[in-house]
Amino acid sequence: MTRIIKEIEISVPVEKVFNFVADYANATKYTEHLVRFEPTTEIKRGKGARFDMTGEILGIPFKSQLEVVDFVENRGWRLKPISGTQIEIQWLFRPTEKGTRVTYITKYRVPFGLMGTIIDGLIVRRVARKYTEKTLQKLKNLLEK
């Protein structure tokens, strides 16, 4: 699996950043590649919540069903794939003197075996890094208004 890790400092208290990101209704406002992110369970926040995610990278749509695991209030959580595109997302939040250090970790696997690995190395990884940077910058811009 390819792993991308990016961080950003946001000049807002950790509780506000955490609550904004933990609210699924905000996900498409700041996530660069995300088209749809909807709950599929009665639990909409915290461990056990499940979501259908639809996105697009390089004009290629993808779908995945994800479940929240390792949820710790004001610290972070991880979304693991249940079905569809193999993508794992982790959010970490740490208070700082200026606000909050946000870490966004994505792990994914491009399908198609060796061909997918080659495509990832040539194109997808670079685009995914840019999308991750844009996602964090959008989040910062929204919260620091």
N, C-alpha and C positions, 0 to 999 in steps of 0.2 A: 504494500500500500504506500502511496505517496503521502507525505506529511508536510503540511504548511503551517507555520507558526508566525503570527504577527502580533505586535503589541502597540498600544497607544495610550497616552495619558489624556484623561478627560477631566476638566476642571469643574467637576460636579461630585457631590458626596456619593460614596459607594452604594448606599441604599437606593438612591434615585436612579443611578445607572442600572443596577441590578433589576429593579422593578420594571424599568422600561424594556430591557432586553427580555426579561422573563414573561412579559405580556405578549403572547403569540400574535395578537392583532397588530403589533408594531413591526413584526419581522420583515414584511415586504417594503416598509418605509426606508430601511437602511441596508438591507442585504442586496448587493449588486445583482446577483444572478437569479434571485428568487422571484417567481411569478405568483405562487400560491403557497400558503402555509396554514393549514386548517386542522383543528383538533378532531380526533376520531373517537375519543373517549369522553366520559363525563368529567374526568380529571383533566383540567386544562393547564395546570401548573404543578410542577413538582414531580417526584419520582413516580413512574408508572404512566404519566401522561403520554399519549401517542398522537402523532401528527402525520398527515399526508402532505408531502412537500413536492412541489413541481417547480422546476427551474429550467434554465437554458444557458448553455455555454457554447459560444461560437455558432449560435443559431441551431444547436442540437438540443432538443428537449430531453429532460430526464425526470424521472419520478422515483420517489422513495417513500417508504413508510418508516418513521423513526419513533423510538421510545426514549423518554427521559430516564437516565440512570444517574446515580451518584449526585443527587441534588442536595446542596447545602446552601441554605438561605444566606444571601449576601457574600457568598464565596464562589459559587459556580455550579455547573452541571455538565453532563455529557449526553448527547443524543446518539443512540446506536441504531443501525439499520435493522429492520425486521424483514423488509422485502424491498425489491426494486434495486435501484442504483446503490452500490456499496459505498456509502459516505457516512463518516462519523464526524460529529461536530462537538467541540468542547469550548465552553466559555469559562474564564476564570476572572475574578474581580478581587483587587487588593487595594485597600485604602492607602493613600499617600498624603503627604503634606499638602499637595495642591488639589487633590480630589481622588481620582480612581485610576489605577493601572488596569487596563482591560487586555486580556490575552485571548486570542481567538485561534483555535487549533482545528484544522480540517485534515482528515485522513480520507483518502478515496482510492478506489481501484477502477481504472479504465477497463471495460470489458474487452474481449477479443484476444486474450492471451498475449503472445509475443507482439502482435501487431498493435494491440492496445498500449503495451509498454513503450513501444517506439513512438507512437502518436503522443503519449503523455510526455515523453522526454523532449520531443521536438516542438510541441505546441501547447498542450493542455496545461502543463505545470506552470508555464510562464503566464498564461491567461488567468489561471486560478490564483496565482500570487497577486496579480493586479486587482482582481475582483476582491480578494481579501483586504488589500490595502484600501480600496474604494469603500468597502463595507464599513471598515473602522472609521474612515474619515467622515462618511455620511452620518454614522452614529454620533461622532464627536460634534459635528455641525448641528445636528438636531438637538442635542442635549445642552450645548453651550449657548444657545440662542438667548 
